[in-house]
Each structure stands twice: as C-alpha cells, then as structure tokens.
Amino acid sequence: MLFLTLFFAAITASSQSSFYDFTVKTITGEPFPLNQLKGKKVMVVNTASKCGLTPQYEGLEALYKKYQDKNFVIIGFPANNFMHQEPGTNEEIAEFCSINYGVTFPMMEKISVKGDDMHPLYQWLTEKTQNGVEDSQIKWNFQKYLIDEKGQLVKVVAPQKKPDSDEVLSWLNP
C-alpha cells in the first residue's frame, strides 16, 4: 500500500514540474502562456475589488512600475473565494482596476483559488507534490506567490503583507 501511495505521489509530482507548463487566460480571454516569462521573477497574487486589502492594488502597481524593467512581472488573478469580494465580471474588474488604481500589470481572468474548482495553477502553487517546495493554503485575497527566473516557487507571502514588504524587496534585491 505504501508503495502505491508513493508511486501515485511521484506521478502527480511530475505532472506539472514548472510554473512555465501552464497557459492561463488574460482578463480579456486571450491565452497567456507562462513560459513567455522565463528569465523573470514573477509575483502571482489573487485579487478582489471589494476587500479591505484592495488598496494593495496601488502598492502592486508601484512595485511593478519600479521593477518591470528589471525582469519582474506581477500577475493578478481575480477570485471570488472569500466572502464574495470579487463579484464582478472580467470586464467590470478590468475597468475597476484601470479607473481606481491605474493597473498596468497583467491581469488574468477571474478564477477560483481554492475548493473543488481550484484552478490548476493554484493547485500547483499550493501543493508540494506539484511545486516541489511546500504546501500552502490561500488564506485570503492578496496572497502572494514568488516565482524565480527558472519557474520555481520560492516563497509565499501572507495577504496582509504589503507588496513592498521587506520580504518581497529582499527577494527582488538579493
């Protein structure tokens, strides 16, 4: 029995070995292969428009503008998993982000980041058997996942931590 458990765990772990194996969709529905980000540091963040942490969009945009020319990108994934704080359509979310925060970093389509309908990318981000680094749970909106230039998970940053926290800045400026 233990052999079979280990065997299936090995198969699962090899199914998605890298962040770059995924293609997601932009907020306008276009395919966005993550392999186009090879060689860049990436922050993946689940977002929401009606959350106490929503003002983090401002800090995310400032961080993106400061480091986008230094092989860094932020990818936002709107999600309605926490107290229905992202009820809008993709179009409404895009408009909200643009008008209220001037967001220019790539925003993806609205997805689920937990539960039975969790997006495969978030399964990879949260399961050690897939990412090879650690298990984690999405605790709330604006949880940040830091991916290195090789497509490997490096760190999970708590939702309450600001985008320009020491944790993030020390990762960006080793």
Secondary structure, 3 states (H helix, E strand, C coil): CHHHHHHHHHHHHHHCCCHHHCEEEECCCCEEEHHHHCCCEEEEEEECCCCCCCCHHHHHHHHHHHHHHHCEEEEEEEECCCCCCCCCCHHHHHHHHHHHHCCCCCEECCECCCCCCCCHHHHHHHCHHHHCCCCCCCCCCCCEEEECCCCCEEEEECCCCCCCCHHHHHHHCC
